[in-house]
Amino acid sequence: MKLAISGKGGVGKTTIAAGLIKCFARHGYQVYAVDADPDTSLGMVLGLPEERLGTLKPIVDMRQLIAERTGGSGAFFSLNPGVDSLLQDYTIRNGNILFLKMGAIKPGGSTCYCRENAVLNAMVNSLILKRQEMVVLDMGAGIEHLTRGTARGVDLMLIVTEPTLVSVQTARVVQKLAAELGIEQIKFVGNKLRQSKDEEFILNHLPPGDVIGLIPFQTEILDQAAGFTREQSFTAAGIAELATRLLS
């Protein structure tokens, strides 16, 4: 499965992405964890070494190298045998997790992320998965990645939302754009639910049949996201259950 996680900024996309990645890895899957957010925080939330993250080459730099090695510019991001050996400088392996990043935030006034998005889109589309392999993309906040078609080629779009009108409105826009890209499976996750009325809010403002997860607000999740308990697994209520539903 190729899974993209999207939503409004601050709703907990990266924390949920990291939790799912670790759950999938514990289930025996090899997981390509792709930080498609220029903010590049997924690696830190996964607990990867900061010094290694700082020297990791971004996905966009793979293009020329793989094209040169494979003798063409077609499906140059296939990670099948023979190409895996090229990725040492572009991935960090942690057990069953292979981490890749799109690239860091550009300086103010510099060019947009058009090239990065185009390369990421090519990688996702040409990626041929073997049995027991997953791709999880932690997308940038908002809708820009969808307007550029970055998420085209994923099997499932998971849209994270808080129980607020602004967050739900963004979730609906993301749903519409994802459908226009041809993504057939689009599901919602309600996050940071503090009381029963928050759950009711999510179910009243979104199609209940499309809500695949409801995750309560938990201080331990914030601690893990901040790196205070980076050696612990993401086992907080809701995330493991969500992973099980996605694998079923």
C-alpha positions as CSV (number, residue, x, y, z in Angstrom):
1,M,0.0,0.0,0.0
2,K,1.1,3.6,-0.8
3,L,-0.4,5.8,1.9
4,A,-0.4,9.6,2.0
5,I,-1.2,11.5,5.1
6,S,-2.6,15.1,4.7
7,G,-4.5,17.8,6.5
8,K,-4.3,21.3,7.9
9,G,-1.1,22.4,9.6
10,G,-0.9,21.4,13.3
11,V,-3.5,18.6,13.3
12,G,-1.0,15.9,14.1
13,K,-0.2,14.5,10.6
14,T,3.5,13.8,11.4
15,T,2.8,12.2,14.8
16,I,0.2,9.9,13.3
17,A,2.5,9.1,10.3
18,A,5.3,8.2,12.6
19,G,3.0,6.1,14.8
20,L,1.7,4.2,11.8
21,I,5.2,3.7,10.3
22,K,6.4,2.1,13.6
23,C,3.3,-0.1,13.9
24,F,3.7,-1.3,10.3
25,A,7.3,-2.1,10.9
26,R,6.5,-4.0,14.0
27,H,4.0,-6.1,11.9
28,G,7.0,-7.2,9.8
29,Y,6.5,-4.8,6.9
30,Q,9.4,-2.9,5.2
31,V,8.2,0.7,5.3
32,Y,9.5,3.5,3.1
33,A,8.9,6.5,5.3
34,V,8.9,9.6,3.0
35,D,9.0,13.0,4.6
36,A,7.3,15.0,1.8
37,D,6.9,18.0,4.0
38,P,9.6,20.8,3.5
39,D,9.5,21.2,7.3
40,T,11.2,17.8,7.5
41,S,10.3,16.8,11.0
42,L,9.2,13.2,10.4
43,G,12.7,11.8,10.9
44,M,13.0,13.5,14.3
45,V,9.6,12.2,15.4
46,L,10.7,8.7,14.4
47,G,13.7,9.1,16.7
48,L,16.4,9.1,14.0
49,P,19.8,10.6,14.8
50,E,19.8,14.4,14.2
51,E,23.3,14.4,12.9
52,R,22.4,11.8,10.3
53,L,19.3,13.6,9.3
54,G,21.3,16.8,8.7
55,T,23.6,15.1,6.1
56,L,20.9,13.0,4.3
57,K,20.6,13.9,0.7
58,P,17.0,14.7,-0.4
59,I,14.9,12.7,-2.9
60,V,15.2,15.4,-5.6
61,D,18.9,14.7,-5.8
62,M,18.3,11.1,-6.8
63,R,17.0,12.0,-10.3
64,Q,20.3,12.5,-12.1
65,L,22.1,9.7,-10.3
66,I,19.5,7.0,-10.9
67,A,19.0,8.1,-14.5
68,E,22.8,7.9,-15.1
69,R,23.0,4.4,-13.5
70,T,20.0,3.0,-15.3
71,G,20.7,4.5,-18.7
72,G,17.5,6.5,-19.0
73,S,15.0,8.9,-17.5
74,G,11.9,6.6,-17.4
75,A,10.9,4.8,-14.3
76,F,14.2,5.8,-12.6
77,F,12.8,5.6,-9.1
78,S,12.1,1.9,-9.2
79,L,13.5,0.5,-5.9
80,N,13.7,-3.1,-7.3
81,P,17.0,-5.1,-6.9
82,G,19.9,-3.4,-8.6
83,V,18.7,0.0,-7.7
84,D,18.6,-0.4,-3.9
85,S,22.3,-0.2,-3.8
86,L,22.2,3.3,-5.1
87,L,20.2,4.6,-2.2
88,Q,22.7,4.5,0.6
89,D,23.2,8.3,0.6
90,Y,19.5,9.0,0.3
91,T,18.0,6.7,3.1
92,I,18.4,6.1,6.7
93,R,17.6,2.5,7.8
94,N,16.2,1.8,11.2
95,G,15.1,-1.8,11.4
96,N,12.3,-2.3,8.9
97,I,12.1,1.4,8.3
98,L,13.7,3.2,5.3
99,F,13.5,6.9,5.7
100,L,13.7,9.4,2.8
101,K,13.2,13.1,2.7
102,M,12.0,15.5,0.0
103,G,14.2,18.4,1.1
104,A,14.5,21.2,3.6
105,I,12.7,24.6,3.7
106,K,14.0,27.0,1.0
107,P,15.3,30.5,2.0
108,G,12.8,33.3,1.7
109,G,12.4,34.7,-1.9
110,S,13.8,31.6,-3.5
111,T,12.2,29.3,-6.0
112,C,9.1,27.1,-5.3
113,Y,9.0,23.3,-4.7
114,C,7.9,22.5,-8.3
115,R,10.9,20.4,-9.1
116,E,10.8,18.6,-5.7
117,N,7.1,17.8,-6.1
118,A,7.6,16.6,-9.7
119,V,10.4,14.2,-8.6
120,L,8.4,13.0,-5.6
121,N,5.4,12.3,-7.9
122,A,7.6,10.3,-10.3
123,M,9.0,8.3,-7.4
124,V,5.6,7.4,-6.0
125,N,4.1,6.5,-9.4
126,S,7.0,4.2,-10.4
127,L,7.5,2.5,-7.1
128,I,6.8,-1.2,-7.4
129,L,6.1,-2.7,-4.1
130,K,6.9,-6.3,-3.1
131,R,4.9,-8.3,-0.6
132,Q,5.1,-6.9,3.0
133,E,6.1,-3.5,1.8
134,M,4.5,-0.1,2.6
135,V,5.0,3.5,1.6
136,V,3.9,6.2,4.0
137,L,4.2,9.8,2.8
138,D,3.9,12.6,5.4
139,M,2.6,15.4,3.2
140,G,3.1,19.2,3.7
141,A,0.4,21.1,5.5
142,G,-2.6,22.3,3.6
143,I,-3.4,21.7,-0.1
144,E,-0.4,22.8,-2.2
145,H,1.0,19.3,-2.6
146,L,-2.4,18.3,-4.1
147,T,-2.6,21.2,-6.5
148,R,0.8,20.2,-7.8
149,G,-0.3,16.5,-8.1
150,T,2.4,15.3,-5.7
151,A,0.1,12.6,-4.1
152,R,-1.1,11.2,-7.4
153,G,-0.3,7.5,-7.5
154,V,-1.0,6.7,-3.8
155,D,-3.5,4.0,-3.0
156,L,-5.1,5.7,0.1
157,M,-5.2,9.3,1.2
158,L,-5.6,9.6,5.0
159,I,-6.8,13.1,6.0
160,V,-6.2,14.1,9.6
161,T,-8.5,16.7,11.2
162,E,-9.2,18.3,14.6
163,P,-12.7,18.9,15.8
164,T,-12.9,22.5,14.6
165,L,-14.7,24.0,11.6
166,V,-11.5,25.3,10.0
167,S,-9.8,22.0,10.2
168,V,-12.8,20.1,8.9
169,Q,-13.2,22.6,6.0
170,T,-9.5,22.0,5.0
171,A,-10.2,18.2,5.2
172,R,-13.1,18.5,2.8
173,V,-11.0,20.5,0.4
174,V,-8.2,17.9,0.6
175,Q,-10.8,15.2,-0.1
176,K,-12.1,17.0,-3.2
177,L,-8.7,17.6,-4.6
178,A,-7.6,14.0,-3.9
179,A,-10.6,12.7,-5.7
180,E,-9.8,14.9,-8.7
181,L,-6.3,13.3,-8.7
182,G,-7.9,9.9,-9.1
183,I,-7.2,8.7,-5.6
184,E,-10.0,6.1,-5.0
185,Q,-9.7,5.5,-1.3
186,I,-9.9,8.6,0.9
187,K,-10.5,8.3,4.7
188,F,-10.6,10.7,7.6
189,V,-9.0,10.5,11.1
190,G,-10.3,12.7,13.9
191,N,-7.4,13.7,16.2
192,K,-6.9,15.4,19.5
193,L,-10.4,14.6,20.7
194,R,-10.7,15.7,24.4
195,Q,-14.4,14.8,25.1
196,S,-17.3,13.0,23.7
197,K,-18.7,16.0,21.9
198,D,-15.5,16.3,19.9
199,E,-16.1,12.8,18.5
200,E,-19.7,13.8,17.8
201,F,-18.5,16.9,16.0
202,I,-16.3,14.8,13.6
203,L,-19.0,12.3,12.9
204,N,-21.6,15.1,12.3
205,H,-19.4,17.1,9.9
206,L,-17.9,14.2,7.9
207,P,-19.4,11.1,6.4
208,P,-19.3,8.6,9.3
209,G,-18.5,5.8,6.9
210,D,-15.4,7.5,5.8
211,V,-14.0,8.2,9.3
212,I,-11.6,5.4,9.9
213,G,-10.0,6.5,13.2
214,L,-10.8,8.7,16.3
215,I,-7.8,9.4,18.4
216,P,-8.1,11.0,21.8
217,F,-5.8,13.9,23.0
218,Q,-2.9,12.3,24.9
219,T,0.0,14.0,26.6
220,E,2.3,11.1,25.9
221,I,1.8,11.5,22.2
222,L,3.0,15.1,22.5
223,D,6.0,14.0,24.5
224,Q,6.9,11.5,21.8
225,A,6.5,14.0,19.0
226,A,8.7,16.4,20.9
227,G,11.4,13.7,21.2
228,F,11.2,13.5,25.0
229,T,10.5,9.7,24.8
230,R,12.0,9.0,21.4
231,E,13.1,5.4,22.3
232,Q,9.5,4.4,23.1
233,S,7.1,3.0,20.6
234,F,4.0,4.8,19.6
235,T,1.5,2.7,21.5
236,A,-1.0,5.3,22.5
237,A,-4.6,4.5,22.2
238,G,-6.0,4.9,18.7
239,I,-2.8,4.7,16.6
240,A,-2.3,1.0,16.9
241,E,-6.0,0.4,16.2
242,L,-5.8,2.6,13.1
243,A,-2.8,0.7,11.8
244,T,-4.7,-2.6,12.3
245,R,-7.7,-1.3,10.3
246,L,-5.4,-0.1,7.5
247,L,-3.7,-3.5,7.3
248,S,-7.0,-5.5,7.3
